Amino acid sequence: MSTVDLRLEAFCSWLCERESEVVGYPGIWFNDPLAEWISQQVGRVCGVEGKVYGPAAWDMCRWWWLPLWAQLFVAWTDKYAKRAMTGEQAFAILAEIERRHQRLEW
């Protein structure tokens, strides 16, 4: 498996399409909203943990780095660990991250 194009715009679109649906459970490696999105893109189960992502079948030391926006999203959603999150809730978190970190390169 090669790395995936993790564009913020694509993730936001995916969340908006699932506004009232549960998109994942933050804090659970393979059920985190970001992991669910990546898994759908590549057609296999992938996980996210902190600053990295990768296929479930691979050891975490072989996973790839997440872009900054995704690292911040994972960190911010950790406080909602193991609770169902809708697309709308995840999008609101991304909006707040962007508001607070306006000067960062996404």
ChimeraX commands (.cxc) that place a marker at each C-alpha (Angstrom):
marker #1 position 0.00,0.00,0.00 radius 0.5
marker #1 position 1.29,3.44,-0.85 radius 0.5
marker #1 position 0.52,6.62,1.03 radius 0.5
marker #1 position -2.88,8.24,0.58 radius 0.5
marker #1 position -3.65,11.79,-0.52 radius 0.5
marker #1 position -4.88,13.20,2.80 radius 0.5
marker #1 position -6.34,16.52,1.72 radius 0.5
marker #1 position -8.36,18.47,4.27 radius 0.5
marker #1 position -10.94,19.42,1.62 radius 0.5
marker #1 position -11.64,15.77,0.78 radius 0.5
marker #1 position -12.09,14.86,4.46 radius 0.5
marker #1 position -14.43,17.84,4.98 radius 0.5
marker #1 position -16.54,16.79,1.99 radius 0.5
marker #1 position -16.77,13.25,3.34 radius 0.5
marker #1 position -17.90,14.59,6.74 radius 0.5
marker #1 position -20.50,16.90,5.18 radius 0.5
marker #1 position -21.96,13.99,3.21 radius 0.5
marker #1 position -22.43,12.20,6.54 radius 0.5
marker #1 position -23.57,15.19,8.59 radius 0.5
marker #1 position -26.05,13.29,10.78 radius 0.5
marker #1 position -24.39,9.85,10.57 radius 0.5
marker #1 position -21.89,8.38,13.01 radius 0.5
marker #1 position -18.52,8.62,11.26 radius 0.5
marker #1 position -16.45,6.96,13.96 radius 0.5
marker #1 position -15.34,6.71,17.56 radius 0.5
marker #1 position -12.38,8.94,18.44 radius 0.5
marker #1 position -9.61,7.36,20.43 radius 0.5
marker #1 position -10.13,3.91,18.90 radius 0.5
marker #1 position -7.31,3.34,16.41 radius 0.5
marker #1 position -9.32,1.63,13.68 radius 0.5
marker #1 position -12.69,3.34,14.31 radius 0.5
marker #1 position -11.56,6.94,14.62 radius 0.5
marker #1 position -13.38,9.17,12.09 radius 0.5
marker #1 position -10.11,9.84,10.27 radius 0.5
marker #1 position -9.29,6.12,10.21 radius 0.5
marker #1 position -12.75,5.34,8.83 radius 0.5
marker #1 position -12.24,7.87,6.02 radius 0.5
marker #1 position -8.76,6.59,5.15 radius 0.5
marker #1 position -10.02,2.99,5.22 radius 0.5
marker #1 position -12.77,3.86,2.75 radius 0.5
marker #1 position -10.26,5.52,0.43 radius 0.5
marker #1 position -7.86,2.59,0.30 radius 0.5
marker #1 position -10.35,-0.25,0.59 radius 0.5
marker #1 position -8.79,-1.87,3.65 radius 0.5
marker #1 position -8.79,-1.31,7.40 radius 0.5
marker #1 position -6.42,1.46,8.44 radius 0.5
marker #1 position -5.76,3.07,11.78 radius 0.5
marker #1 position -4.58,6.36,13.18 radius 0.5
marker #1 position -2.60,6.92,16.34 radius 0.5
marker #1 position -1.27,10.29,17.35 radius 0.5
marker #1 position 0.77,11.49,14.40 radius 0.5
marker #1 position 0.73,8.41,12.16 radius 0.5
marker #1 position -1.62,6.26,10.09 radius 0.5
marker #1 position -1.39,2.94,8.30 radius 0.5
marker #1 position -2.89,-0.46,7.50 radius 0.5
marker #1 position -4.07,-2.63,10.37 radius 0.5
marker #1 position -1.91,-5.50,9.12 radius 0.5
marker #1 position 1.32,-3.51,9.44 radius 0.5
marker #1 position 3.34,-2.80,12.54 radius 0.5
marker #1 position 2.85,0.80,13.64 radius 0.5
marker #1 position 6.57,1.55,13.17 radius 0.5
marker #1 position 5.97,1.24,9.39 radius 0.5
marker #1 position 3.04,3.70,9.31 radius 0.5
marker #1 position 3.22,7.14,7.64 radius 0.5
marker #1 position 3.09,10.63,9.13 radius 0.5
marker #1 position -0.25,12.41,9.14 radius 0.5
marker #1 position -0.39,16.00,7.85 radius 0.5
marker #1 position -0.55,18.68,10.52 radius 0.5
marker #1 position -4.32,19.24,10.24 radius 0.5
marker #1 position -4.92,15.51,10.77 radius 0.5
marker #1 position -2.55,15.34,13.76 radius 0.5
marker #1 position -4.41,18.22,15.37 radius 0.5
marker #1 position -7.78,16.61,14.61 radius 0.5
marker #1 position -6.71,13.34,16.27 radius 0.5
marker #1 position -5.38,15.20,19.31 radius 0.5
marker #1 position -8.51,17.36,19.67 radius 0.5
marker #1 position -10.93,14.45,19.28 radius 0.5
marker #1 position -9.18,12.39,21.96 radius 0.5
marker #1 position -11.27,14.17,24.59 radius 0.5
marker #1 position -14.33,12.52,23.01 radius 0.5
marker #1 position -12.71,9.08,23.19 radius 0.5
marker #1 position -14.93,6.08,22.61 radius 0.5
marker #1 position -18.06,8.19,22.05 radius 0.5
marker #1 position -19.88,8.13,18.73 radius 0.5
marker #1 position -19.12,11.18,16.60 radius 0.5
marker #1 position -21.27,12.45,13.73 radius 0.5
marker #1 position -19.99,14.14,10.61 radius 0.5
marker #1 position -21.34,17.45,11.89 radius 0.5
marker #1 position -19.47,17.13,15.21 radius 0.5
marker #1 position -16.20,16.20,13.48 radius 0.5
marker #1 position -16.58,19.09,11.02 radius 0.5
marker #1 position -17.18,21.52,13.91 radius 0.5
marker #1 position -13.93,20.37,15.52 radius 0.5
marker #1 position -12.03,20.94,12.27 radius 0.5
marker #1 position -13.56,24.42,11.98 radius 0.5
marker #1 position -12.44,25.26,15.52 radius 0.5
marker #1 position -8.93,23.95,14.83 radius 0.5
marker #1 position -8.72,26.10,11.71 radius 0.5
marker #1 position -10.03,29.15,13.57 radius 0.5
marker #1 position -7.43,28.79,16.30 radius 0.5
marker #1 position -4.55,27.94,13.98 radius 0.5
marker #1 position -5.21,30.31,11.08 radius 0.5
marker #1 position -1.58,30.90,10.32 radius 0.5
marker #1 position -0.59,27.24,9.98 radius 0.5
marker #1 position 0.12,25.63,6.61 radius 0.5
marker #1 position -2.54,23.00,6.04 radius 0.5
marker link #1:1,2 radius 0.2
marker link #1:2,3 radius 0.2
marker link #1:3,4 radius 0.2
marker link #1:4,5 radius 0.2
marker link #1:5,6 radius 0.2
marker link #1:6,7 radius 0.2
marker link #1:7,8 radius 0.2
marker link #1:8,9 radius 0.2
marker link #1:9,10 radius 0.2
marker link #1:10,11 radius 0.2
marker link #1:11,12 radius 0.2
marker link #1:12,13 radius 0.2
marker link #1:13,14 radius 0.2
marker link #1:14,15 radius 0.2
marker link #1:15,16 radius 0.2
marker link #1:16,17 radius 0.2
marker link #1:17,18 radius 0.2
marker link #1:18,19 radius 0.2
marker link #1:19,20 radius 0.2
marker link #1:20,21 radius 0.2
marker link #1:21,22 radius 0.2
marker link #1:22,23 radius 0.2
marker link #1:23,24 radius 0.2
marker link #1:24,25 radius 0.2
marker link #1:25,26 radius 0.2
marker link #1:26,27 radius 0.2
marker link #1:27,28 radius 0.2
marker link #1:28,29 radius 0.2
marker link #1:29,30 radius 0.2
marker link #1:30,31 radius 0.2
marker link #1:31,32 radius 0.2
marker link #1:32,33 radius 0.2
marker link #1:33,34 radius 0.2
marker link #1:34,35 radius 0.2
marker link #1:35,36 radius 0.2
marker link #1:36,37 radius 0.2
marker link #1:37,38 radius 0.2
marker link #1:38,39 radius 0.2
marker link #1:39,40 radius 0.2
marker link #1:40,41 radius 0.2
marker link #1:41,42 radius 0.2
marker link #1:42,43 radius 0.2
marker link #1:43,44 radius 0.2
marker link #1:44,45 radius 0.2
marker link #1:45,46 radius 0.2
marker link #1:46,47 radius 0.2
marker link #1:47,48 radius 0.2
marker link #1:48,49 radius 0.2
marker link #1:49,50 radius 0.2
marker link #1:50,51 radius 0.2
marker link #1:51,52 radius 0.2
marker link #1:52,53 radius 0.2
marker link #1:53,54 radius 0.2
marker link #1:54,55 radius 0.2
marker link #1:55,56 radius 0.2
marker link #1:56,57 radius 0.2
marker link #1:57,58 radius 0.2
marker link #1:58,59 radius 0.2
marker link #1:59,60 radius 0.2
marker link #1:60,61 radius 0.2
marker link #1:61,62 radius 0.2
marker link #1:62,63 radius 0.2
marker link #1:63,64 radius 0.2
marker link #1:64,65 radius 0.2
marker link #1:65,66 radius 0.2
marker link #1:66,67 radius 0.2
marker link #1:67,68 radius 0.2
marker link #1:68,69 radius 0.2
marker link #1:69,70 radius 0.2
marker link #1:70,71 radius 0.2
marker link #1:71,72 radius 0.2
marker link #1:72,73 radius 0.2
marker link #1:73,74 radius 0.2
marker link #1:74,75 radius 0.2
marker link #1:75,76 radius 0.2
marker link #1:76,77 radius 0.2
marker link #1:77,78 radius 0.2
marker link #1:78,79 radius 0.2
marker link #1:79,80 radius 0.2
marker link #1:80,81 radius 0.2
marker link #1:81,82 radius 0.2
marker link #1:82,83 radius 0.2
marker link #1:83,84 radius 0.2
marker link #1:84,85 radius 0.2
marker link #1:85,86 radius 0.2
marker link #1:86,87 radius 0.2
marker link #1:87,88 radius 0.2
marker link #1:88,89 radius 0.2
marker link #1:89,90 radius 0.2
marker link #1:90,91 radius 0.2
marker link #1:91,92 radius 0.2
marker link #1:92,93 radius 0.2
marker link #1:93,94 radius 0.2
marker link #1:94,95 radius 0.2
marker link #1:95,96 radius 0.2
marker link #1:96,97 radius 0.2
marker link #1:97,98 radius 0.2
marker link #1:98,99 radius 0.2
marker link #1:99,100 radius 0.2
marker link #1:100,101 radius 0.2
marker link #1:101,102 radius 0.2
marker link #1:102,103 radius 0.2
marker link #1:103,104 radius 0.2
marker link #1:104,105 radius 0.2
marker link #1:105,106 radius 0.2
view
